[in-house]
Amino acid sequence: MPQIFAKETVTASKSAINEQPFAPTIVRPTQVLNDIRLDEAPFLLGYVITRPKPTAEVILATEAGDPLLAWWRYGLG
């Protein structure tokens, strides 16, 4: 039990903000990104670290593998 609390404490104490410049990477090519030239885009200067929902499709990710753009179906539509 103490190990669980220790792990949760370390996780909660980490900052959820990453302010290091990075270039996004395409995880899943889509038509939405067809006209966007990511290789010519400037670096992004930071992001809030998140986790994708289990049914989400990650489209763009950071160099560390964190999701940057994801979508999923919600409800019937």
N, CA, C and O atoms as a GROMACS GRO file, in nm:
protein
  308
    1MET      N    1   0.081  -0.119   0.000
    1MET     CA    2   0.000   0.000   0.000
    1MET      C    3   0.086   0.128   0.000
    1MET      O    4   0.055   0.220  -0.074
    2PRO      N    5   0.192   0.135   0.079
    2PRO     CA    6   0.274   0.257   0.076
    2PRO      C    7   0.332   0.287  -0.061
    2PRO      O    8   0.350   0.403  -0.097
    3GLN      N    9   0.364   0.182  -0.140
    3GLN     CA   10   0.420   0.204  -0.274
    3GLN      C   11   0.320   0.273  -0.365
    3GLN      O   12   0.358   0.356  -0.447
    4ILE      N   13   0.192   0.239  -0.350
    4ILE     CA   14   0.088   0.303  -0.431
    4ILE      C   15   0.081   0.451  -0.400
    4ILE      O   16   0.076   0.534  -0.491
    5PHE      N   17   0.082   0.486  -0.272
    5PHE     CA   18   0.078   0.627  -0.233
    5PHE      C   19   0.203   0.701  -0.277
    5PHE      O   20   0.195   0.817  -0.318
    6ALA      N   21   0.318   0.636  -0.271
    6ALA     CA   22   0.442   0.700  -0.314
    6ALA      C   23   0.438   0.728  -0.463
    6ALA      O   24   0.478   0.836  -0.507
    7LYS      N   25   0.390   0.632  -0.542
    7LYS     CA   26   0.380   0.651  -0.687
    7LYS      C   27   0.284   0.764  -0.720
    7LYS      O   28   0.314   0.847  -0.806
    8GLU      N   29   0.168   0.768  -0.655
    8GLU     CA   30   0.069   0.874  -0.678
    8GLU      C   31   0.125   1.011  -0.638
    8GLU      O   32   0.097   1.110  -0.705
    9THR      N   33   0.200   1.017  -0.533
    9THR     CA   34   0.259   1.144  -0.488
    9THR      C   35   0.359   1.196  -0.591
    9THR      O   36   0.360   1.315  -0.621
   10VAL      N   37   0.442   1.107  -0.645
   10VAL     CA   38   0.540   1.148  -0.746
   10VAL      C   39   0.468   1.196  -0.871
   10VAL      O   40   0.505   1.298  -0.930
   11THR      N   41   0.365   1.123  -0.912
   11THR     CA   42   0.289   1.161  -1.031
   11THR      C   43   0.222   1.296  -1.012
   11THR      O   44   0.226   1.380  -1.101
   12ALA      N   45   0.161   1.319  -0.897
   12ALA     CA   46   0.090   1.444  -0.870
   12ALA      C   47   0.186   1.562  -0.857
   12ALA      O   48   0.148   1.675  -0.885
   13SER      N   49   0.308   1.537  -0.814
   13SER     CA   50   0.402   1.647  -0.793
   13SER      C   51   0.469   1.693  -0.922
   13SER      O   52   0.528   1.801  -0.925
   14LYS      N   53   0.462   1.613  -1.030
   14LYS     CA   54   0.521   1.653  -1.158
   14LYS      C   55   0.438   1.765  -1.219
   14LYS      O   56   0.316   1.770  -1.203
   15SER      N   57   0.504   1.852  -1.289
   15SER     CA   58   0.434   1.957  -1.360
   15SER      C   59   0.367   1.898  -1.485
   15SER      O   60   0.426   1.816  -1.554
   16ALA      N   61   0.245   1.940  -1.511
   16ALA     CA   62   0.172   1.891  -1.628
   16ALA      C   63   0.200   1.980  -1.750
   16ALA      O   64   0.139   1.961  -1.856
   17ILE      N   65   0.291   2.074  -1.736
   17ILE     CA   66   0.323   2.166  -1.845
   17ILE      C   67   0.465   2.140  -1.892
   17ILE      O   68   0.558   2.136  -1.812
   18ASN      N   69   0.481   2.121  -2.021
   18ASN     CA   70   0.613   2.105  -2.081
   18ASN      C   71   0.637   2.227  -2.168
   18ASN      O   72   0.565   2.249  -2.265
   19GLU      N   73   0.737   2.305  -2.134
   19GLU     CA   74   0.764   2.429  -2.206
   19GLU      C   75   0.893   2.422  -2.288
   19GLU      O   76   0.963   2.522  -2.303
   20GLN      N   77   0.923   2.305  -2.341
   20GLN     CA   78   1.039   2.288  -2.427
   20GLN      C   79   0.994   2.295  -2.572
   20GLN      O   80   0.895   2.232  -2.608
   21PRO      N   81   1.065   2.370  -2.658
   21PRO     CA   82   1.028   2.374  -2.800
   21PRO      C   83   1.033   2.234  -2.862
   21PRO      O   84   1.122   2.155  -2.831
   22PHE      N   85   0.939   2.205  -2.950
   22PHE     CA   86   0.934   2.076  -3.015
   22PHE      C   87   0.862   2.087  -3.148
   22PHE      O   88   0.789   2.182  -3.174
   23ALA      N   89   0.885   1.989  -3.232
   23ALA     CA   90   0.815   1.978  -3.360
   23ALA      C   91   0.717   1.862  -3.349
   23ALA      O   92   0.757   1.752  -3.310
   24PRO      N   93   0.591   1.883  -3.382
   24PRO     CA   94   0.495   1.772  -3.374
   24PRO      C   95   0.523   1.668  -3.482
   24PRO      O   96   0.578   1.699  -3.588
   25THR      N   97   0.484   1.545  -3.454
   25THR     CA   98   0.500   1.437  -3.551
   25THR      C   99   0.362   1.380  -3.585
   25THR      O  100   0.274   1.372  -3.500
   26ILE      N  101   0.346   1.341  -3.709
   26ILE     CA  102   0.218   1.284  -3.752
   26ILE      C  103   0.217   1.136  -3.715
   26ILE      O  104   0.305   1.059  -3.755
   27VAL      N  105   0.117   1.098  -3.637
   27VAL     CA  106   0.101   0.959  -3.596
   27VAL      C  107   0.011   0.886  -3.694
   27VAL      O  108   0.036   0.772  -3.731
   28ARG      N  109  -0.095   0.955  -3.735
   28ARG     CA  110  -0.192   0.897  -3.829
   28ARG      C  111  -0.223   1.001  -3.936
   28ARG      O  112  -0.288   1.101  -3.906
   29PRO      N  113  -0.178   0.980  -4.059
   29PRO     CA  114  -0.209   1.076  -4.166
   29PRO      C  115  -0.360   1.084  -4.191
   29PRO      O  116  -0.429   0.982  -4.194
   30THR      N  117  -0.409   1.206  -4.210
   30THR     CA  118  -0.551   1.228  -4.240
   30THR      C  119  -0.563   1.337  -4.346
   30THR      O  120  -0.469   1.411  -4.371
   31GLN      N  121  -0.682   1.346  -4.407
   31GLN     CA  122  -0.708   1.451  -4.505
   31GLN      C  123  -0.700   1.589  -4.443
   31GLN      O  124  -0.666   1.686  -4.510
   32VAL      N  125  -0.732   1.599  -4.316
   32VAL     CA  126  -0.730   1.728  -4.248
   32VAL      C  127  -0.592   1.791  -4.253
   32VAL      O  128  -0.579   1.914  -4.258
   33LEU      N  129  -0.489   1.709  -4.250
   33LEU     CA  130  -0.351   1.761  -4.249
   33LEU      C  131  -0.285   1.766  -4.386
   33LEU      O  132  -0.167   1.800  -4.396
   34ASN      N  133  -0.357   1.732  -4.492
   34ASN     CA  134  -0.298   1.725  -4.625
   34ASN      C  135  -0.229   1.854  -4.668
   34ASN      O  136  -0.120   1.848  -4.725
   35ASP      N  137  -0.289   1.969  -4.643
   35ASP     CA  138  -0.233   2.096  -4.690
   35ASP      C  139  -0.143   2.164  -4.587
   35ASP      O  140  -0.097   2.276  -4.610
   36ILE      N  141  -0.118   2.099  -4.476
   36ILE     CA  142  -0.033   2.158  -4.371
   36ILE      C  143   0.107   2.100  -4.383
   36ILE      O  144   0.125   1.978  -4.376
   37ARG      N  145   0.204   2.187  -4.400
   37ARG     CA  146   0.344   2.144  -4.414
   37ARG      C  147   0.413   2.153  -4.278
   37ARG      O  148   0.471   2.256  -4.244
   38LEU      N  149   0.407   2.046  -4.201
   38LEU     CA  150   0.466   2.047  -4.068
   38LEU      C  151   0.617   2.059  -4.072
   38LEU      O  152   0.678   2.111  -3.978
   39ASP      N  153   0.680   2.012  -4.180
   39ASP     CA  154   0.826   2.023  -4.190
   39ASP      C  155   0.871   2.168  -4.206
   39ASP      O  156   0.988   2.199  -4.180
   40GLU      N  157   0.782   2.257  -4.250
   40GLU     CA  158   0.815   2.398  -4.266
   40GLU      C  159   0.761   2.484  -4.152
   40GLU      O  160   0.788   2.604  -4.147
   41ALA      N  161   0.686   2.426  -4.061
   41ALA     CA  162   0.625   2.501  -3.951
   41ALA      C  163   0.729   2.531  -3.843
   41ALA      O  164   0.824   2.456  -3.824
   42PRO      N  165   0.710   2.642  -3.771
   42PRO     CA  166   0.802   2.672  -3.660
   42PRO      C  167   0.779   2.574  -3.545
   42PRO      O  168   0.675   2.508  -3.538
   43PHE      N  169   0.875   2.566  -3.456
   43PHE     CA  170   0.861   2.482  -3.338
   43PHE      C  171   0.746   2.531  -3.251
   43PHE      O  172   0.722   2.652  -3.243
   44LEU      N  173   0.675   2.440  -3.188
   44LEU     CA  174   0.576   2.476  -3.087
   44LEU      C  175   0.653   2.495  -2.957
   44LEU      O  176   0.752   2.427  -2.933
   45LEU      N  177   0.606   2.586  -2.872
   45LEU     CA  178   0.684   2.625  -2.755
   45LEU      C  179   0.641   2.558  -2.626
   45LEU      O  180   0.697   2.587  -2.520
   46GLY      N  181   0.542   2.470  -2.630
   46GLY     CA  182   0.502   2.400  -2.509
   46GLY      C  183   0.364   2.339  -2.524
   46GLY      O  184   0.294   2.364  -2.622
   47TYR      N  185   0.327   2.257  -2.426
   47TYR     CA  186   0.197   2.192  -2.426
   47TYR      C  187   0.166   2.142  -2.286
   47TYR      O  188   0.255   2.131  -2.202
   48VAL      N  189   0.040   2.112  -2.262
   48VAL     CA  190  -0.003   2.052  -2.137
   48VAL      C  191  -0.008   1.900  -2.158
   48VAL      O  192  -0.072   1.853  -2.252
   49ILE      N  193   0.059   1.827  -2.074
   49ILE     CA  194   0.067   1.682  -2.087
   49ILE      C  195  -0.069   1.619  -2.055
   49ILE      O  196  -0.128   1.646  -1.951
   50THR      N  197  -0.117   1.535  -2.146
   50THR     CA  198  -0.245   1.468  -2.128
   50THR      C  199  -0.233   1.322  -2.169
   50THR      O  200  -0.128   1.279  -2.216
   51ARG      N  201  -0.340   1.247  -2.150
   51ARG     CA  202  -0.348   1.110  -2.197
   51ARG      C  203  -0.470   1.099  -2.286
   51ARG      O  204  -0.573   1.158  -2.257
   52PRO      N  205  -0.459   1.023  -2.396
   52PRO     CA  206  -0.577   1.008  -2.482
   52PRO      C  207  -0.679   0.915  -2.419
   52PRO      O  208  -0.644   0.826  -2.341
   53LYS      N  209  -0.805   0.935  -2.453
   53LYS     CA  210  -0.910   0.844  -2.409
   53LYS      C  211  -0.886   0.708  -2.476
   53LYS      O  212  -0.824   0.703  -2.582
   54PRO      N  213  -0.935   0.600  -2.418
   54PRO     CA  214  -0.908   0.466  -2.474
   54PRO      C  215  -0.954   0.449  -2.619
   54PRO      O  216  -0.892   0.374  -2.694
   55THR      N  217  -1.061   0.516  -2.659
   55THR     CA  218  -1.112   0.499  -2.795
   55THR      C  219  -1.065   0.609  -2.890
   55THR      O  220  -1.109   0.614  -3.005
   56ALA      N  221  -0.978   0.697  -2.844
   56ALA     CA  222  -0.932   0.809  -2.927
   56ALA      C  223  -0.829   0.765  -3.029
   56ALA      O  224  -0.754   0.670  -3.008
   57GLU      N  225  -0.828   0.836  -3.141
   57GLU     CA  226  -0.724   0.818  -3.242
   57GLU      C  227  -0.629   0.936  -3.229
   57GLU      O  228  -0.669   1.051  -3.246
   58VAL      N  229  -0.504   0.910  -3.199
   58VAL     CA  230  -0.404   1.016  -3.188
   58VAL      C  231  -0.357   1.050  -3.329
   58VAL      O  232  -0.312   0.962  -3.403
   59ILE      N  233  -0.368   1.177  -3.365
   59ILE     CA  234  -0.331   1.224  -3.499
   59ILE      C  235  -0.191   1.286  -3.497
   59ILE      O  236  -0.107   1.252  -3.580
   60LEU      N  237  -0.168   1.376  -3.403
   60LEU     CA  238  -0.036   1.438  -3.386
   60LEU      C  239   0.015   1.407  -3.246
   60LEU      O  240  -0.062   1.399  -3.151
   61ALA      N  241   0.145   1.390  -3.234
   61ALA     CA  242   0.207   1.365  -3.105
   61ALA      C  243   0.332   1.450  -3.092
   61ALA      O  244   0.383   1.505  -3.189
   62THR      N  245   0.381   1.459  -2.970
   62THR     CA  246   0.506   1.529  -2.944
   62THR      C  247   0.622   1.433  -2.970
   62THR      O  248   0.601   1.314  -2.993
   63GLU      N  249   0.742   1.485  -2.965
   63GLU     CA  250   0.860   1.400  -2.982
   63GLU      C  251   0.870   1.296  -2.871
   63GLU      O  252   0.929   1.190  -2.889
   64ALA      N  253   0.812   1.328  -2.754
   64ALA     CA  254   0.814   1.235  -2.640
   64ALA      C  255   0.701   1.132  -2.648
   64ALA      O  256   0.693   1.042  -2.564
   65GLY      N  257   0.614   1.145  -2.749
   65GLY     CA  258   0.505   1.051  -2.764
   65GLY      C  259   0.375   1.092  -2.697
   65GLY      O  260   0.277   1.018  -2.701
   66ASP      N  261   0.373   1.209  -2.636
   66ASP     CA  262   0.250   1.258  -2.574
   66ASP      C  263   0.152   1.302  -2.683
   66ASP      O  264   0.194   1.358  -2.784
   67PRO      N  265   0.022   1.278  -2.664
   67PRO     CA  266  -0.075   1.318  -2.767
   67PRO      C  267  -0.085   1.470  -2.775
   67PRO      O  268  -0.086   1.539  -2.674
   68LEU      N  269  -0.092   1.520  -2.896
   68LEU     CA  270  -0.106   1.663  -2.920
   68LEU      C  271  -0.241   1.694  -2.985
   68LEU      O  272  -0.304   1.794  -2.953
   69LEU      N  273  -0.285   1.606  -3.076
   69LEU     CA  274  -0.414   1.619  -3.141
   69LEU      C  275  -0.475   1.480  -3.150
   69LEU      O  276  -0.413   1.388  -3.203
   70ALA      N  277  -0.596   1.467  -3.098
   70ALA     CA  278  -0.666   1.338  -3.103
   70ALA      C  279  -0.813   1.364  -3.125
   70ALA      O  280  -0.864   1.471  -3.093
   71TRP      N  281  -0.881   1.263  -3.181
   71TRP     CA  282  -1.027   1.274  -3.192
   71TRP      C  283  -1.088   1.138  -3.164
   71TRP      O  284  -1.022   1.034  -3.172
   72TRP      N  285  -1.217   1.142  -3.132
   72TRP     CA  286  -1.290   1.019  -3.105
   72TRP      C  287  -1.437   1.043  -3.127
   72TRP      O  288  -1.483   1.157  -3.128
   73ARG      N  289  -1.511   0.934  -3.143
   73ARG     CA  290  -1.656   0.942  -3.161
   73ARG      C  291  -1.719   0.952  -3.024
   73ARG      O  292  -1.683   0.880  -2.932
   74TYR      N  293  -1.814   1.044  -3.011
   74TYR     CA  294  -1.885   1.063  -2.886
   74TYR      C  295  -2.033   1.041  -2.910
   74TYR      O  296  -2.091   1.104  -2.998
   75GLY      N  297  -2.093   0.954  -2.836
   75GLY     CA  298  -2.235   0.928  -2.852
   75GLY      C  299  -2.264   0.854  -2.982
   75GLY      O  300  -2.182   0.774  -3.028
   76LEU      N  301  -2.380   0.881  -3.040
   76LEU     CA  302  -2.420   0.811  -3.162
   76LEU      C  303  -2.366   0.876  -3.288
   76LEU      O  304  -2.360   0.811  -3.393
   77GLY      N  305  -2.324   1.003  -3.281
   77GLY     CA  306  -2.285   1.074  -3.402
   77GLY      C  307  -2.146   1.091  -3.419
   77GLY      O  308  -2.102   1.150  -3.518
   0.00000   0.00000   0.00000
